[in-house]
């Protein structure tokens, strides 16, 4: 996949005669991914999946995202659709679509957004008219559809949110439909073209190798997935899968940008360093600082994402509510902080390159251009933060307090071996506990005003926890990296928690005219 990173950036997919032609080499790479079984790592073996833990799928997707994010986005969409169908589709749809999606013969998309309905999904207008044969006629336009069309597989399966004629307003009146590009024939093979088309492809800042389509449905044939007016429940299954997946995309890009910067810093020789008269720039103190902090950041957020995935796997395996609550709590943190760190590490990678980082030929800038959108799609990071302080705190903070207790217990256990680092982590966790106690007593406006800062503070404390845990079982380098995070990055949590408590009054004291002045 890695050689396709630059190819996809330079040779974008094209819309020709209503069909999308993908970047050179992408079809062969996707075929290799599919034939290796990588699309169905955690899918049900009943339909051809490996049935392995989600945690392993996350590790593989992390590596694929490092290699070529534009291509990895296509398998990620298919994996999310598989999970949604496994949980919500009837047996007929499962039997027809799941084997094809898992094998990579077909791919999947998610159709939510419309020009007037972005984060407010309840404002969508796409219509679904019941037909006599039990199918539905789907009419409407959707935008920002990742991999909405391509030439890599024989069929593309669109999951489309739409409204029945008598549906209630808002999200309570949304249903979900499977709308394939080609209608399956009696043998389950692609048959007649469905009544849908690609209106255009978006011209984007990055992710050029991934076609992002405007889709139009004109009485296209679709079949309902789940119950009438319960489409959001089914779509949220796919979206939650995708939120973890998108966080992991950010982590993967951070890893790729870090490796790219590290290689350059080892080769580029510039000026006198503390170690030699004409050494590589990795010997300069500030360059080494940037690289060390990049590495420490990637380790911390990767540990959070893997802990999130373990909680998902344990919830499925045991049915225990505590594990489900842990998974739910960590999902917005994984998504938001994973993508934020992807952006920040990619930006730092450009800085390590110096002036050459601003020159496209080095490849450093592409990481930042590609990863930037991940903080926006699958729910902006601000929405993730509001979900954390809202829905995820409806238990009065119980799930958060259980996790904080584990962090404090871990720090207590580390005091004998790593007293300074353990004390810093314990104090940070206690500060976060006090802020959480304050937060759950506030109204949603006050919570929302500090939500982004609170999520980042929580991620900082989690990062310190996992670095400390690793240092207890690692070598000297492992301890040194933990020291980098805990002494240089973790202290940020204090300022963030001050922002968390600042409330909303000052924000609304500024009028629209004040902001424009």
Beta strands, then each sheet from edge to edge (+ up, - down):
strand 1: 14-16
strand 2: 19-21
strand 3: 106-111
strand 4: 127-130
strand 5: 136-146
strand 6: 155-164
strand 7: 175-180
strand 8: 182-184
strand 9: 190-193
strand 10: 196-201
strand 11: 212-225
sheet 1: 1+ 2-
sheet 2: 3+ 6+ 4+ 5- 11+ 7-
sheet 3: 3+ 6+ 4+ 5- 11+ 10-
sheet 4: 8+ 9-
end
